[in-house]
Amino acid sequence: MLARVDDEGAIVEDLALLWTALRARRDGLLYVTDGTQAMDRPEEYRAAWASYRQALRDLPDEGGDPRAIDWPVPPDVDELARMQAGFSSAAGGVA
């Protein structure tokens, strides 16, 4: 839970922080999947990942409940995990 302390000292969930975290996750997924659009990839492969990437871009930026977002499913979950792991190791463990 992303929270803050309100003016009365109570811990409250901060929706602005949740939206910031959602956008950061979305942007990170777009970043690690950039390579899927390389022209040396098969067209069918690029098209499948392009649809996923567009669905990420279509996620709302604000409004509503950020905990209730339906995240798009990548065309290949295992490949996405490898992309994220590769990025994490290339970035010195920061992803």
C-alpha positions, 0 to 999 in steps of 0.5 A: 500500500502506498500511503501518507500521513494526513493532517490528523496523523492518520495513515491513509492510502494515497491515490496520487502515489498509486497512480504514479506507481501505475504509470512507472510500472507501465512505462517500465513495461514499455521500455523493456519491450521496445526491442520487440519492435525491431525491424529484424523481428518477424512481422507477426511477432512485432504485431503481437507485441505492438498490440500489447504495447498499445494496450499498455498505452491505453491504460488510464493515467488517472481517475477511478481506482488504480488498484482495479486496473486490468493489466493487458496480458503479454503475448508471451509471459515467459519472454516478458519475464526474460526481458525484465530479468535481462534489463534488471541484470544490465541495470545492475539489479535495478528494474 
